């Protein structure tokens, strides 16, 4: 599904990614871990096509298509979903109306008509129940006055509604208490299938107790310096990241 080949990327002429190679197949969950400043969020932003990052070398390929000249909006329509560390607030736009617009824009990009209202309401009801979201929550302005946990749960609700091919969860566990972490993780697990893939970006092993990865990759200084199974996350929890520095090449 996703292939990343020798990816180098910079922001404001500062090189952040220094040769990333990664393959993510349908049905897989990959965890990206690493210390602050290692390039984790930059990698997610580059895959999603955020324009402040310049790809200087290498390729990001989705289903055999090079994404180099494809805008963030087109990437979203092709099935890439990025949850943000700090979701933006949109006063005056309800969660429900935001989702209706997002879904219908995606359908328009595929040459389809808007989803009938009764089908939309049924879908919203099913997904909100799955994520244990109160119906009153859906009428609130998007992220306005939301707690950290509510913002993250809303991001997973958006993911559930959009059903992306590739979901990138950028530090979804940041600021969550145990109950919110459980609900968000259960939602992600219910959305996993043989046809989609998930990249989970996190500092901590605790999220991976709930969303169990097939592969764990450690970023350091803009490179993947070690890959392994879920046991690698446990090793990192025990030892920290310092022991991996010798494996990183500058």
QUITA-V868818 format. One line per field, one symbol per residue. phi: phi as a letter, one per 20 degrees, with the letter a starting at -180 (. if undefined). psi: psi as a letter, one per 30 degrees, with the letter a starting at -180 (. if undefined). burial: 1 if it has 16 or more other ideal C-beta (glycine too) atoms within 10 Angstrom, else 0. A space follows every 10 residues. Layout:
phi = ???
psi = ???
burial = ???
This chain:
phi = .dcdcledbc clmdfdecoe cbccdgndcd ddcqfgneof ffffffffnf ffddeeancd cdlndfegdd fgfffffeoe cceefcfeec fndfgffffg fffffffffe mdfgfggfff ffffffffff elefffgfef fgmfmffgff ffffffffff felffcddde lfefneefff ffffffffff efbfdcbcdd dbecfffffd deeecccdeb lmcedbcaef ffffffffdm dgfeffeede
psi = dkkkjhkkkl khgkkekhik kkkklkflkk kjlllkgfge eeeeeeefgk ffkkjflakj kkhfkkgegk leeeeeffgk kkkkeiklki kfjleeeeee eeeeeeeefg gllkkkeeee eeeeeeeeee ghkkeeeffl kjfjgkleee eeeeeeeeee efilejkjjj hffkgkleee eeeeeeeeef fklffllkkk klfkfeeffe jjlekkkkkk hgljfklaaf feeeeeeefa feffeffkk.
burial = 1111001111 0000011101 0101000111 1111100111 1111111110 0010100101 0100001001 0000111111 1111101000 0001110111 0010010000 0000100001 0011001100 1010001101 1110010011 1111111111 1111111111 1110010001 1011111100 1100011111 1110101101 1010111111 1111110001 0110110000 1001000100
